[in-house]
Structure formats: C-alpha cells, structure tokens
Amino acid sequence: MNARLRKLVGSFGLVAFIAAYVWAVLAVSEHLPDNTPVKLIYFAITGMAWGLPILPLISWMNRGR
C-alpha cells in the first residue's frame, strides 16, 4: 500500500476512533456522581488518554515514507 492510500485509510480510521471514543466517554460520564471535581478529573484523564491507543495507527500511517 502506498503512502497516500495508507494516510487516507488512517485518517478515516482516526476519525472513526475519535467518534467512538467520545461516544464511550460520554456514555460512561452519565453514570458518574453529580460532583464537579469528579467529573473534572474524569474528563481531564479521558481527554488526554485518547492518544495512547491511537499511536500504533499514526506510526502505521507514517511507515514507508
């Protein structure tokens, strides 16, 4: 697979992953207690945690330049 096609496929995969991740984070947040500090910590952690599972996709997209 050439680099342009790999980046196109990876871009669609990235958008699909982010959409699913946001849906899952919001679905879980509905079950949290109605406490502002708890929600702040939860959203701060989940807001940064999306990067870890996406790293293999990004490295695959940049392979074979």
mmCIF file of the N, C-alpha and C atoms, coordinates in Angstrom:
data_MODEL
# 
_entry.id   MODEL 
# 
loop_
_atom_site.group_PDB 
_atom_site.id 
_atom_site.type_symbol 
_atom_site.label_atom_id 
_atom_site.label_alt_id 
_atom_site.label_comp_id 
_atom_site.label_asym_id 
_atom_site.label_entity_id 
_atom_site.label_seq_id 
_atom_site.pdbx_PDB_ins_code 
_atom_site.Cartn_x 
_atom_site.Cartn_y 
_atom_site.Cartn_z 
_atom_site.occupancy 
_atom_site.B_iso_or_equiv 
_atom_site.pdbx_formal_charge 
_atom_site.auth_seq_id 
_atom_site.auth_comp_id 
_atom_site.auth_asym_id 
_atom_site.auth_atom_id 
_atom_site.pdbx_PDB_model_num 
ATOM 1   N N  . MET A 1 1  ? 0.853   -1.168 0.000  1.00 0.00 ? 1  MET A N  1 
ATOM 2   C CA . MET A 1 1  ? 0.000   0.000  0.000  1.00 0.00 ? 1  MET A CA 1 
ATOM 3   C C  . MET A 1 1  ? 0.904   1.239  0.000  1.00 0.00 ? 1  MET A C  1 
ATOM 4   N N  . ASN A 1 2  ? 0.627   2.143  -0.919 1.00 0.00 ? 2  ASN A N  1 
ATOM 5   C CA . ASN A 1 2  ? 1.480   3.331  -0.981 1.00 0.00 ? 2  ASN A CA 1 
ATOM 6   C C  . ASN A 1 2  ? 1.135   4.304  0.146  1.00 0.00 ? 2  ASN A C  1 
ATOM 7   N N  . ALA A 1 3  ? 1.995   5.285  0.332  1.00 0.00 ? 3  ALA A N  1 
ATOM 8   C CA . ALA A 1 3  ? 1.893   6.189  1.480  1.00 0.00 ? 3  ALA A CA 1 
ATOM 9   C C  . ALA A 1 3  ? 0.609   7.021  1.444  1.00 0.00 ? 3  ALA A C  1 
ATOM 10  N N  . ARG A 1 4  ? 0.194   7.471  0.283  1.00 0.00 ? 4  ARG A N  1 
ATOM 11  C CA . ARG A 1 4  ? -1.012  8.304  0.204  1.00 0.00 ? 4  ARG A CA 1 
ATOM 12  C C  . ARG A 1 4  ? -2.258  7.526  0.604  1.00 0.00 ? 4  ARG A C  1 
ATOM 13  N N  . LEU A 1 5  ? -2.358  6.289  0.119  1.00 0.00 ? 5  LEU A N  1 
ATOM 14  C CA . LEU A 1 5  ? -3.518  5.471  0.463  1.00 0.00 ? 5  LEU A CA 1 
ATOM 15  C C  . LEU A 1 5  ? -3.508  5.102  1.944  1.00 0.00 ? 5  LEU A C  1 
ATOM 16  N N  . ARG A 1 6  ? -2.324  4.805  2.473  1.00 0.00 ? 6  ARG A N  1 
ATOM 17  C CA . ARG A 1 6  ? -2.206  4.470  3.891  1.00 0.00 ? 6  ARG A CA 1 
ATOM 18  C C  . ARG A 1 6  ? -2.640  5.656  4.756  1.00 0.00 ? 6  ARG A C  1 
ATOM 19  N N  . LYS A 1 7  ? -2.265  6.864  4.371  1.00 0.00 ? 7  LYS A N  1 
ATOM 20  C CA . LYS A 1 7  ? -2.665  8.047  5.134  1.00 0.00 ? 7  LYS A CA 1 
ATOM 21  C C  . LYS A 1 7  ? -4.164  8.314  5.005  1.00 0.00 ? 7  LYS A C  1 
ATOM 22  N N  . LEU A 1 8  ? -4.740  8.045  3.845  1.00 0.00 ? 8  LEU A N  1 
ATOM 23  C CA . LEU A 1 8  ? -6.180  8.221  3.670  1.00 0.00 ? 8  LEU A CA 1 
ATOM 24  C C  . LEU A 1 8  ? -6.946  7.233  4.547  1.00 0.00 ? 8  LEU A C  1 
ATOM 25  N N  . VAL A 1 9  ? -6.557  5.970  4.502  1.00 0.00 ? 9  VAL A N  1 
ATOM 26  C CA . VAL A 1 9  ? -7.217  4.951  5.321  1.00 0.00 ? 9  VAL A CA 1 
ATOM 27  C C  . VAL A 1 9  ? -7.026  5.266  6.805  1.00 0.00 ? 9  VAL A C  1 
ATOM 28  N N  . GLY A 1 10 ? -5.822  5.657  7.174  1.00 0.00 ? 10 GLY A N  1 
ATOM 29  C CA . GLY A 1 10 ? -5.549  6.004  8.568  1.00 0.00 ? 10 GLY A CA 1 
ATOM 30  C C  . GLY A 1 10 ? -6.343  7.209  9.035  1.00 0.00 ? 10 GLY A C  1 
ATOM 31  N N  . SER A 1 11 ? -6.550  8.169  8.162  1.00 0.00 ? 11 SER A N  1 
ATOM 32  C CA . SER A 1 11 ? -7.337  9.355  8.529  1.00 0.00 ? 11 SER A CA 1 
ATOM 33  C C  . SER A 1 11 ? -8.782  8.987  8.824  1.00 0.00 ? 11 SER A C  1 
ATOM 34  N N  . PHE A 1 12 ? -9.360  8.129  7.977  1.00 0.00 ? 12 PHE A N  1 
ATOM 35  C CA . PHE A 1 12 ? -10.726 7.673  8.244  1.00 0.00 ? 12 PHE A CA 1 
ATOM 36  C C  . PHE A 1 12 ? -10.789 6.843  9.522  1.00 0.00 ? 12 PHE A C  1 
ATOM 37  N N  . GLY A 1 13 ? -9.760  6.027  9.763  1.00 0.00 ? 13 GLY A N  1 
ATOM 38  C CA . GLY A 1 13 ? -9.703  5.251  10.991 1.00 0.00 ? 13 GLY A CA 1 
ATOM 39  C C  . GLY A 1 13 ? -9.579  6.136  12.210 1.00 0.00 ? 13 GLY A C  1 
ATOM 40  N N  . LEU A 1 14 ? -8.800  7.196  12.083 1.00 0.00 ? 14 LEU A N  1 
ATOM 41  C CA . LEU A 1 14 ? -8.627  8.142  13.189 1.00 0.00 ? 14 LEU A CA 1 
ATOM 42  C C  . LEU A 1 14 ? -9.940  8.833  13.523 1.00 0.00 ? 14 LEU A C  1 
ATOM 43  N N  . VAL A 1 15 ? -10.650 9.285  12.516 1.00 0.00 ? 15 VAL A N  1 
ATOM 44  C CA . VAL A 1 15 ? -11.941 9.955  12.745 1.00 0.00 ? 15 VAL A CA 1 
ATOM 45  C C  . VAL A 1 15 ? -12.943 8.982  13.359 1.00 0.00 ? 15 VAL A C  1 
ATOM 46  N N  . ALA A 1 16 ? -12.972 7.744  12.873 1.00 0.00 ? 16 ALA A N  1 
ATOM 47  C CA . ALA A 1 16 ? -13.896 6.740  13.419 1.00 0.00 ? 16 ALA A CA 1 
ATOM 48  C C  . ALA A 1 16 ? -13.547 6.423  14.871 1.00 0.00 ? 16 ALA A C  1 
ATOM 49  N N  . PHE A 1 17 ? -12.257 6.308  15.170 1.00 0.00 ? 17 PHE A N  1 
ATOM 50  C CA . PHE A 1 17 ? -11.849 6.018  16.549 1.00 0.00 ? 17 PHE A CA 1 
ATOM 51  C C  . PHE A 1 17 ? -12.236 7.161  17.477 1.00 0.00 ? 17 PHE A C  1 
ATOM 52  N N  . ILE A 1 18 ? -11.981 8.388  17.066 1.00 0.00 ? 18 ILE A N  1 
ATOM 53  C CA . ILE A 1 18 ? -12.304 9.547  17.915 1.00 0.00 ? 18 ILE A CA 1 
ATOM 54  C C  . ILE A 1 18 ? -13.809 9.619  18.162 1.00 0.00 ? 18 ILE A C  1 
ATOM 55  N N  . ALA A 1 19 ? -14.610 9.365  17.139 1.00 0.00 ? 19 ALA A N  1 
ATOM 56  C CA . ALA A 1 19 ? -16.064 9.400  17.313 1.00 0.00 ? 19 ALA A CA 1 
ATOM 57  C C  . ALA A 1 19 ? -16.516 8.327  18.301 1.00 0.00 ? 19 ALA A C  1 
ATOM 58  N N  . ALA A 1 20 ? -15.986 7.113  18.175 1.00 0.00 ? 20 ALA A N  1 
ATOM 59  C CA . ALA A 1 20 ? -16.345 6.034  19.099 1.00 0.00 ? 20 ALA A CA 1 
ATOM 60  C C  . ALA A 1 20 ? -15.841 6.326  20.507 1.00 0.00 ? 20 ALA A C  1 
ATOM 61  N N  . TYR A 1 21 ? -14.664 6.895  20.616 1.00 0.00 ? 21 TYR A N  1 
ATOM 62  C CA . TYR A 1 21 ? -14.085 7.220  21.919 1.00 0.00 ? 21 TYR A CA 1 
ATOM 63  C C  . TYR A 1 21 ? -14.922 8.282  22.631 1.00 0.00 ? 21 TYR A C  1 
ATOM 64  N N  . VAL A 1 22 ? -15.310 9.312  21.910 1.00 0.00 ? 22 VAL A N  1 
ATOM 65  C CA . VAL A 1 22 ? -16.135 10.370 22.510 1.00 0.00 ? 22 VAL A CA 1 
ATOM 66  C C  . VAL A 1 22 ? -17.476 9.802  22.957 1.00 0.00 ? 22 VAL A C  1 
ATOM 67  N N  . TRP A 1 23 ? -18.077 8.949  22.127 1.00 0.00 ? 23 TRP A N  1 
ATOM 68  C CA . TRP A 1 23 ? -19.356 8.338  22.491 1.00 0.00 ? 23 TRP A CA 1 
ATOM 69  C C  . TRP A 1 23 ? -19.202 7.513  23.765 1.00 0.00 ? 23 TRP A C  1 
ATOM 70  N N  . ALA A 1 24 ? -18.135 6.715  23.861 1.00 0.00 ? 24 ALA A N  1 
ATOM 71  C CA . ALA A 1 24 ? -17.922 5.871  25.034 1.00 0.00 ? 24 ALA A CA 1 
ATOM 72  C C  . ALA A 1 24 ? -17.659 6.714  26.283 1.00 0.00 ? 24 ALA A C  1 
ATOM 73  N N  . VAL A 1 25 ? -16.848 7.761  26.157 1.00 0.00 ? 25 VAL A N  1 
ATOM 74  C CA . VAL A 1 25 ? -16.547 8.625  27.303 1.00 0.00 ? 25 VAL A CA 1 
ATOM 75  C C  . VAL A 1 25 ? -17.822 9.298  27.804 1.00 0.00 ? 25 VAL A C  1 
ATOM 76  N N  . LEU A 1 26 ? -18.639 9.779  26.898 1.00 0.00 ? 26 LEU A N  1 
ATOM 77  C CA . LEU A 1 26 ? -19.881 10.434 27.318 1.00 0.00 ? 26 LEU A CA 1 
ATOM 78  C C  . LEU A 1 26 ? -20.873 9.442  27.912 1.00 0.00 ? 26 LEU A C  1 
ATOM 79  N N  . ALA A 1 27 ? -20.912 8.224  27.382 1.00 0.00 ? 27 ALA A N  1 
ATOM 80  C CA . ALA A 1 27 ? -21.815 7.211  27.935 1.00 0.00 ? 27 ALA A CA 1 
ATOM 81  C C  . ALA A 1 27 ? -21.415 6.850  29.358 1.00 0.00 ? 27 ALA A C  1 
ATOM 82  N N  . VAL A 1 28 ? -20.119 6.733  29.609 1.00 0.00 ? 28 VAL A N  1 
ATOM 83  C CA . VAL A 1 28 ? -19.655 6.422  30.969 1.00 0.00 ? 28 VAL A CA 1 
ATOM 84  C C  . VAL A 1 28 ? -19.880 7.610  31.894 1.00 0.00 ? 28 VAL A C  1 
ATOM 85  N N  . SER A 1 29 ? -19.722 8.817  31.392 1.00 0.00 ? 29 SER A N  1 
ATOM 86  C CA . SER A 1 29 ? -19.854 10.001 32.250 1.00 0.00 ? 29 SER A CA 1 
ATOM 87  C C  . SER A 1 29 ? -21.273 10.180 32.785 1.00 0.00 ? 29 SER A C  1 
ATOM 88  N N  . GLU A 1 30 ? -22.253 9.607  32.121 1.00 0.00 ? 30 GLU A N  1 
ATOM 89  C CA . GLU A 1 30 ? -23.623 9.698  32.617 1.00 0.00 ? 30 GLU A CA 1 
ATOM 90  C C  . GLU A 1 30 ? -23.815 8.931  33.917 1.00 0.00 ? 30 GLU A C  1 
ATOM 91  N N  . HIS A 1 31 ? -22.930 7.973  34.192 1.00 0.00 ? 31 HIS A N  1 
ATOM 92  C CA . HIS A 1 31 ? -23.042 7.155  35.394 1.00 0.00 ? 31 HIS A CA 1 
ATOM 93  C C  . HIS A 1 31 ? -22.173 7.674  36.543 1.00 0.00 ? 31 HIS A C  1 
ATOM 94  N N  . LEU A 1 32 ? -21.493 8.767  36.337 1.00 0.00 ? 32 LEU A N  1 
ATOM 95  C CA . LEU A 1 32 ? -20.677 9.355  37.398 1.00 0.00 ? 32 LEU A CA 1 
ATOM 96  C C  . LEU A 1 32 ? -21.570 10.133 38.352 1.00 0.00 ? 32 LEU A C  1 
ATOM 97  N N  . PRO A 1 33 ? -21.126 10.272 39.587 1.00 0.00 ? 33 PRO A N  1 
ATOM 98  C CA . PRO A 1 33 ? -21.921 11.090 40.522 1.00 0.00 ? 33 PRO A CA 1 
ATOM 99  C C  . PRO A 1 33 ? -21.934 12.558 40.082 1.00 0.00 ? 33 PRO A C  1 
ATOM 100 N N  . ASP A 1 34 ? -22.967 13.241 40.473 1.00 0.00 ? 34 ASP A N  1 
ATOM 101 C CA . ASP A 1 34 ? -23.109 14.654 40.098 1.00 0.00 ? 34 ASP A CA 1 
ATOM 102 C C  . ASP A 1 34 ? -22.232 15.508 41.003 1.00 0.00 ? 34 ASP A C  1 
ATOM 103 N N  . ASN A 1 35 ? -20.932 15.366 40.793 1.00 0.00 ? 35 ASN A N  1 
ATOM 104 C CA . ASN A 1 35 ? -19.941 16.044 41.611 1.00 0.00 ? 35 ASN A CA 1 
ATOM 105 C C  . ASN A 1 35 ? -18.930 16.679 40.658 1.00 0.00 ? 35 ASN A C  1 
ATOM 106 N N  . THR A 1 36 ? -18.800 17.985 40.695 1.00 0.00 ? 36 THR A N  1 
ATOM 107 C CA . THR A 1 36 ? -17.954 18.705 39.742 1.00 0.00 ? 36 THR A CA 1 
ATOM 108 C C  . THR A 1 36 ? -16.489 18.273 39.776 1.00 0.00 ? 36 THR A C  1 
ATOM 109 N N  . PRO A 1 37 ? -15.853 18.118 40.932 1.00 0.00 ? 37 PRO A N  1 
ATOM 110 C CA . PRO A 1 37 ? -14.447 17.683 40.914 1.00 0.00 ? 37 PRO A CA 1 
ATOM 111 C C  . PRO A 1 37 ? -14.254 16.287 40.311 1.00 0.00 ? 37 PRO A C  1 
ATOM 112 N N  . VAL A 1 38 ? -15.185 15.385 40.565 1.00 0.00 ? 38 VAL A N  1 
ATOM 113 C CA . VAL A 1 38 ? -15.083 14.036 39.991 1.00 0.00 ? 38 VAL A CA 1 
ATOM 114 C C  . VAL A 1 38 ? -15.174 14.105 38.478 1.00 0.00 ? 38 VAL A C  1 
ATOM 115 N N  . LYS A 1 39 ? -16.119 14.853 37.966 1.00 0.00 ? 39 LYS A N  1 
ATOM 116 C CA . LYS A 1 39 ? -16.257 14.983 36.513 1.00 0.00 ? 39 LYS A CA 1 
ATOM 117 C C  . LYS A 1 39 ? -15.066 15.709 35.900 1.00 0.00 ? 39 LYS A C  1 
ATOM 118 N N  . LEU A 1 40 ? -14.530 16.692 36.589 1.00 0.00 ? 40 LEU A N  1 
ATOM 119 C CA . LEU A 1 40 ? -13.357 17.407 36.095 1.00 0.00 ? 40 LEU A CA 1 
ATOM 120 C C  . LEU A 1 40 ? -12.163 16.470 35.964 1.00 0.00 ? 40 LEU A C  1 
ATOM 121 N N  . ILE A 1 41 ? -11.927 15.660 36.976 1.00 0.00 ? 41 ILE A N  1 
ATOM 122 C CA . ILE A 1 41 ? -10.823 14.701 36.926 1.00 0.00 ? 41 ILE A CA 1 
ATOM 123 C C  . ILE A 1 41 ? -11.057 13.659 35.834 1.00 0.00 ? 41 ILE A C  1 
ATOM 124 N N  . TYR A 1 42 ? -12.285 13.160 35.749 1.00 0.00 ? 42 TYR A N  1 
ATOM 125 C CA . TYR A 1 42 ? -12.614 12.157 34.727 1.00 0.00 ? 42 TYR A CA 1 
ATOM 126 C C  . TYR A 1 42 ? -12.370 12.694 33.323 1.00 0.00 ? 42 TYR A C  1 
ATOM 127 N N  . PHE A 1 43 ? -12.877 13.888 33.039 1.00 0.00 ? 43 PHE A N  1 
ATOM 128 C CA . PHE A 1 43 ? -12.711 14.430 31.694 1.00 0.00 ? 43 PHE A CA 1 
ATOM 129 C C  . PHE A 1 43 ? -11.275 14.857 31.418 1.00 0.00 ? 43 PHE A C  1 
ATOM 130 N N  . ALA A 1 44 ? -10.537 15.247 32.431 1.00 0.00 ? 44 ALA A N  1 
ATOM 131 C CA . ALA A 1 44 ? -9.124  15.572 32.227 1.00 0.00 ? 44 ALA A CA 1 
ATOM 132 C C  . ALA A 1 44 ? -8.329  14.319 31.855 1.00 0.00 ? 44 ALA A C  1 
ATOM 133 N N  . ILE A 1 45 ? -8.608  13.222 32.546 1.00 0.00 ? 45 ILE A N  1 
ATOM 134 C CA . ILE A 1 45 ? -7.887  11.975 32.248 1.00 0.00 ? 45 ILE A CA 1 
ATOM 135 C C  . ILE A 1 45 ? -8.302  11.421 30.887 1.00 0.00 ? 45 ILE A C  1 
ATOM 136 N N  . THR A 1 46 ? -9.590  11.344 30.628 1.00 0.00 ? 46 THR A N  1 
ATOM 137 C CA . THR A 1 46 ? -10.035 10.786 29.343 1.00 0.00 ? 46 THR A CA 1 
ATOM 138 C C  . THR A 1 46 ? -9.701  11.722 28.180 1.00 0.00 ? 46 THR A C  1 
ATOM 139 N N  . GLY A 1 47 ? -9.592  13.001 28.446 1.00 0.00 ? 47 GLY A N  1 
ATOM 140 C CA . GLY A 1 47 ? -9.209  13.936 27.397 1.00 0.00 ? 47 GLY A CA 1 
ATOM 141 C C  . GLY A 1 47 ? -7.778  13.758 26.938 1.00 0.00 ? 47 GLY A C  1 
ATOM 142 N N  . MET A 1 48 ? -6.930  13.263 27.815 1.00 0.00 ? 48 MET A N  1 
ATOM 143 C CA . MET A 1 48 ? -5.530  13.013 27.450 1.00 0.00 ? 48 MET A CA 1 
ATOM 144 C C  . MET A 1 48 ? -5.290  11.563 27.046 1.00 0.00 ? 48 MET A C  1 
ATOM 145 N N  . ALA A 1 49 ? -6.140  10.656 27.478 1.00 0.00 ? 49 ALA A N  1 
ATOM 146 C CA . ALA A 1 49 ? -5.894  9.225  27.285 1.00 0.00 ? 49 ALA A CA 1 
ATOM 147 C C  . ALA A 1 49 ? -6.171  8.747  25.858 1.00 0.00 ? 49 ALA A C  1 
ATOM 148 N N  . TRP A 1 50 ? -6.833  9.521  25.036 1.00 0.00 ? 50 TRP A N  1 
ATOM 149 C CA . TRP A 1 50 ? -7.147  9.043  23.685 1.00 0.00 ? 50 TRP A CA 1 
ATOM 150 C C  . TRP A 1 50 ? -5.887  8.878  22.842 1.00 0.00 ? 50 TRP A C  1 
ATOM 151 N N  . GLY A 1 51 ? -4.824  9.549  23.206 1.00 0.00 ? 51 GLY A N  1 
ATOM 152 C CA . GLY A 1 51 ? -3.601  9.492  22.410 1.00 0.00 ? 51 GLY A CA 1 
ATOM 153 C C  . GLY A 1 51 ? -2.878  8.160  22.468 1.00 0.00 ? 51 GLY A C  1 
ATOM 154 N N  . LEU A 1 52 ? -2.956  7.464  23.587 1.00 0.00 ? 52 LEU A N  1 
ATOM 155 C CA . LEU A 1 52 ? -2.232  6.198  23.715 1.00 0.00 ? 52 LEU A CA 1 
ATOM 156 C C  . LEU A 1 52 ? -2.710  5.124  22.741 1.00 0.00 ? 52 LEU A C  1 
ATOM 157 N N  . PRO A 1 53 ? -3.998  4.852  22.631 1.00 0.00 ? 53 PRO A N  1 
ATOM 158 C CA . PRO A 1 53 ? -4.404  3.799  21.703 1.00 0.00 ? 53 PRO A CA 1 
ATOM 159 C C  . PRO A 1 53 ? -4.263  4.192  20.224 1.00 0.00 ? 53 PRO A C  1 
ATOM 160 N N  . ILE A 1 54 ? -4.098  5.457  19.926 1.00 0.00 ? 54 ILE A N  1 
ATOM 161 C CA . ILE A 1 54 ? -4.017  5.899  18.540 1.00 0.00 ? 54 ILE A CA 1 
ATOM 162 C C  . ILE A 1 54 ? -2.580  5.885  18.016 1.00 0.00 ? 54 ILE A C  1 
ATOM 163 N N  . LEU A 1 55 ? -1.593  5.778  18.890 1.00 0.00 ? 55 LEU A N  1 
ATOM 164 C CA . LEU A 1 55 ? -0.190  5.805  18.472 1.00 0.00 ? 55 LEU A CA 1 
ATOM 165 C C  . LEU A 1 55 ? 0.175   4.722  17.455 1.00 0.00 ? 55 LEU A C  1 
ATOM 166 N N  . PRO A 1 56 ? -0.281  3.467  17.607 1.00 0.00 ? 56 PRO A N  1 
ATOM 167 C CA . PRO A 1 56 ? 0.050   2.470  16.573 1.00 0.00 ? 56 PRO A CA 1 
ATOM 168 C C  . PRO A 1 56 ? -0.506  2.835  15.191 1.00 0.00 ? 56 PRO A C  1 
ATOM 169 N N  . LEU A 1 57 ? -1.692  3.419  15.140 1.00 0.00 ? 57 LEU A N  1 
ATOM 170 C CA . LEU A 1 57 ? -2.263  3.832  13.858 1.00 0.00 ? 57 LEU A CA 1 
ATOM 171 C C  . LEU A 1 57 ? -1.441  4.943  13.228 1.00 0.00 ? 57 LEU A C  1 
ATOM 172 N N  . ILE A 1 58 ? -1.024  5.896  14.026 1.00 0.00 ? 58 ILE A N  1 
ATOM 173 C CA . ILE A 1 58 ? -0.226  7.003  13.499 1.00 0.00 ? 58 ILE A CA 1 
ATOM 174 C C  . ILE A 1 58 ? 1.129   6.509  13.011 1.00 0.00 ? 58 ILE A C  1 
ATOM 175 N N  . SER A 1 59 ? 1.745   5.585  13.757 1.00 0.00 ? 59 SER A N  1 
ATOM 176 C CA . SER A 1 59 ? 3.039   5.055  13.294 1.00 0.00 ? 59 SER A CA 1 
ATOM 177 C C  . SER A 1 59 ? 2.859   4.228  12.034 1.00 0.00 ? 59 SER A C  1 
ATOM 178 N N  . TRP A 1 60 ? 1.743   3.508  11.895 1.00 0.00 ? 60 TRP A N  1 
ATOM 179 C CA . TRP A 1 60 ? 1.491   2.756  10.655 1.00 0.00 ? 60 TRP A CA 1 
ATOM 180 C C  . TRP A 1 60 ? 1.282   3.712  9.483  1.00 0.00 ? 60 TRP A C  1 
ATOM 181 N N  . MET A 1 61 ? 0.604   4.822  9.717  1.00 0.00 ? 61 MET A N  1 
ATOM 182 C CA . MET A 1 61 ? 0.362   5.794  8.661  1.00 0.00 ? 61 MET A CA 1 
ATOM 183 C C  . MET A 1 61 ? 1.681   6.402  8.167  1.00 0.00 ? 61 MET A C  1 
ATOM 184 N N  . ASN A 1 62 ? 2.647   6.578  9.041  1.00 0.00 ? 62 ASN A N  1 
ATOM 185 C CA . ASN A 1 62 ? 3.915   7.226  8.673  1.00 0.00 ? 62 ASN A CA 1 
ATOM 186 C C  . ASN A 1 62 ? 4.987   6.238  8.228  1.00 0.00 ? 62 ASN A C  1 
ATOM 187 N N  . ARG A 1 63 ? 4.682   4.963  8.218  1.00 0.00 ? 63 ARG A N  1 
ATOM 188 C CA . ARG A 1 63 ? 5.653   3.959  7.792  1.00 0.00 ? 63 ARG A CA 1 
ATOM 189 C C  . ARG A 1 63 ? 5.830   4.012  6.276  1.00 0.00 ? 63 ARG A C  1 
ATOM 190 N N  . GLY A 1 64 ? 7.045   3.841  5.822  1.00 0.00 ? 64 GLY A N  1 
ATOM 191 C CA . GLY A 1 64 ? 7.316   3.746  4.390  1.00 0.00 ? 64 GLY A CA 1 
ATOM 192 C C  . GLY A 1 64 ? 7.183   5.049  3.636  1.00 0.00 ? 64 GLY A C  1 
ATOM 193 N N  . ARG A 1 65 ? 7.610   6.134  4.206  1.00 0.00 ? 65 ARG A N  1 
ATOM 194 C CA . ARG A 1 65 ? 7.510   7.433  3.531  1.00 0.00 ? 65 ARG A CA 1 
ATOM 195 C C  . ARG A 1 65 ? 8.260   7.412  2.278  1.00 0.00 ? 65 ARG A C  1 
# 
